[in-house]
Amino acid sequence: MRLFIILYSFVFLKVTICYEFEITGNLTFFDSIFSSRTPTLIVDADEINLSWTEGPVVYEQPENNKRLLLFSDTIIANIYSYDFDQKETTILFENSGDAPVEDLSWRAEPGSNGLVLFGIEKMNKQFIFVCQHGGQQMSVIDLSTGERFPLVIHASNGKKTEWT
């Protein structure tokens, strides 16, 4: 049986919710999922002072068999990790949007979003692809070292990307 996990973030409710269900290929089945399930609170945004969360992805750490929920707060500008076993939320990366320090106080959303996990098997490495509002770029972050690699900084016409 294949399972599919849907994660989404409700800003106005300030919770992240997780559903697990069997894939059937029938779109009307999805409607019945959402109308028949009671949401489960995983992360209480008020409890840990989150503002606007986006981009949740589940990361399974192969070295210690941990499942983590990674998500961004675009206003506070951090990427967080929620450990399903320990039921703890920690800051994984600060200034996740790579904004200049002087911009952090006035920018509406200096953080990141658009998280996508991927691995390079030959290198035995896991990375996260990040859209960085503050730095106006797209980057890859090595999950084991925290090293950031900017990918797209300028548009094809040579101008700085302008997402914010």
N, C-alpha and C positions, 0 to 999 in steps of 0.2 A: 504494500500500500504506500503510495507516494503522498507525502504531506507538504503543504505549502503554507508558509507563514506570512501573514500580512501584518505590517507594522505601520502605524500612522500616528501623527501627532496632532492633538487638538490644542491650539494655542489658547482659545478662550476657556477651555476646561483645564488647561495646564496639566495634562496627563499623557502618557504614552501607553498605547494599548496594543496587545498582541493577541491574535487569533490563530488557531491552528486547525486546519480542516483538510479533507481529502479533495484532490483535484478531480473533477468529473468532466470538464470541457463544456459544461452546460452553463451559460451565463446566468440563467434564471436561478441556478443553484446558489450563486454568490449572493443574490438578493435574500434568499432564505437564510443564509449564514448570518448576515448582518441583522436581520430582524429576529432571529431566534437565539442569539447569544447575549449573555450578560457580560459587558466589558470587565476586565480585571485590571486594577490599578497596579502598575509595575513601578513607576517612578512618580513621586509626588513633587511636582515642580515647586509648589509653595514651600515645602519642607526644606528644599536645598537651594532656594532662591533662584530658580530659573526664570527667564523672561519670555523667550520665543524659541521653541525648539523645532528643529528640522532634521531631515536626512537620516532617520534611524536605519541602521543595518545590524544584522546579527553576525558577529565574528566568532568563529570557533577556533580557539588556540590549540593547534595540534600538539604542542610540546607538553601541555598539562591538562588537556581535555576540558578546558573551561569554555563556557558560552558567555559571550559578552554582548551587550547591546550598546553600540556606539551611536552617539547623536551629538548634534551641534546646538549651541545657543548662539543665534546670530547677533544678539544684542550684547551679551556678556563676552562673546568672542572666545569661547572655549569649546573643545571637543571633550565629551564626557564618556565614561565607560561605566556601564551598569553590569555588575557580576550577578548572574542569575542564582548561583549557589550561595554566595555570601550575602546577597540582597543589599549590596553597597554600591553607591555611586561615587566615582572619583573623577578628578580632572585628568584627562589623558594628555591633552595639549592645550597650552595657554596661547592667547593671541592667534587663534586658529585661522583668522582671516588675513594674517600677515600685514595688518595695518601699521603704518608708522605710529609710534607711541603718541605723538602730538595729535593724531586723529582719533584716538580712542575715546576722548572726552566729548567730542561733538558729533561724530558719525552715528547715524541712526542704526546701522547694522554693520559694524566693523568685523563681524565674525565670518564663519564659513557655513556652507550648506552643500547639498548635492553630493553626499558621501556615497562612494562606490568602492566595494572591496574587490581586490584581485591579488593573485599570487603568481610568482614566477617559480615554477616547480624546480627548474635546474639550479636556481640559486637558493631554494628552500626559504624564500622570503615572502612576506605578506605586506601589501601596501594598501593605502586608502587614497582614492582619488577625491580631491576636494576643490570646490569652487570657493575662492577666497574673495569676499566682498571688499575688505579693507585694502588688500594688495592689488585688486582689480586684475586677478590672474587665476589660472587653474594650476594646481600643483598635485604632486604625489608625495605622500608621507610614508616613510618606512616605519611600519608598526613596531619593529624591534628596536630601532635606534632613535626614532623621532626626527630623523633627517628629512628635510623638505627639498623637493626638486621642482622648481617652477617649470611648467610646460608651455603655457600660452600666456604671453605678456602683452604682445602687440597684435593687433588685427592685421589682416592681409594687406591693408592699405597703409601700414606703418604706424597708425595711430594707437595710442594706449587703449586697451579694452575699457569700455565704460558700462559696467553692469550696475553700478550703484547710482 
